[in-house]
């Protein structure tokens, strides 16, 4: 496994874990409250991170290839 794949896998696992925890908190938040708005914003950022990590793994993108040469 190269460095780029390891980074994308770590990013994906950490972000998915945080997204699941955040989704588990939604039933305990009052609709329309400030905390729910922040949770929705955080979930949208996590969704973008999940999409980037998934695309990086799927397409074999290697932005950290220079670290493999060290």
C-alpha positions as CSV (number, residue, x, y, z in Angstrom):
1,X,0.0,0.0,0.0
2,X,1.4,3.4,-0.9
3,X,1.2,6.5,1.1
4,X,-1.6,8.1,-0.8
5,X,-3.9,5.1,-0.4
6,X,-3.1,5.0,3.3
7,X,-3.9,8.6,3.7
8,X,-7.2,8.3,1.9
9,X,-8.2,5.1,3.9
10,X,-7.4,6.9,7.2
11,X,-9.3,10.0,6.1
12,X,-12.3,7.9,5.1
13,X,-12.4,5.8,8.2
14,X,-12.1,8.8,10.6
15,X,-14.6,10.9,8.7
16,X,-17.1,8.0,8.5
17,X,-16.8,7.4,12.2
18,X,-17.4,11.1,13.0
19,X,-20.4,11.2,10.6
20,X,-22.0,8.2,12.3
21,X,-21.6,9.7,15.7
22,X,-23.0,13.0,14.5
23,X,-26.0,11.3,12.9
24,X,-26.6,9.4,16.1
25,X,-27.0,12.8,17.9
26,X,-29.6,14.2,15.6
27,X,-32.6,12.7,17.5
28,X,-31.5,14.5,20.6
29,X,-31.3,18.0,19.0
30,X,-34.2,20.3,18.8
31,X,-35.2,21.1,15.2
32,X,-34.2,24.7,14.2
33,X,-31.8,25.1,17.1
34,X,-28.3,26.6,16.6
35,X,-26.7,23.2,17.5
36,X,-28.6,21.4,14.8
37,X,-27.6,24.0,12.2
38,X,-23.9,23.5,13.2
39,X,-24.4,19.8,13.0
40,X,-25.8,20.0,9.5
41,X,-22.9,22.2,8.4
42,X,-20.4,19.8,9.9
43,X,-22.1,16.9,8.2
44,X,-21.9,18.6,4.9
45,X,-18.2,19.2,5.3
46,X,-17.8,15.5,6.3
47,X,-19.8,14.5,3.2
48,X,-17.3,16.4,1.0
49,X,-14.4,14.8,2.7
50,X,-15.9,11.3,2.3
51,X,-16.5,12.0,-1.4
52,X,-12.9,13.2,-1.9
53,X,-11.4,10.2,-0.1
54,X,-13.7,7.8,-2.0
55,X,-12.8,9.3,-5.3
56,X,-9.1,9.3,-4.5
57,X,-9.3,5.6,-3.7
58,X,-11.4,4.7,-6.7
59,X,-9.4,6.6,-9.3
60,X,-6.0,5.8,-7.8
61,X,-5.1,9.5,-7.3
62,X,-1.6,9.8,-5.9
63,X,-1.0,13.3,-4.5
64,X,1.4,12.0,-1.8
65,X,3.6,10.0,-4.2
66,X,6.6,12.1,-3.4
67,X,6.6,10.6,0.1
68,X,7.1,7.1,-1.3
69,X,10.5,8.1,-2.7
70,X,12.0,9.0,0.7
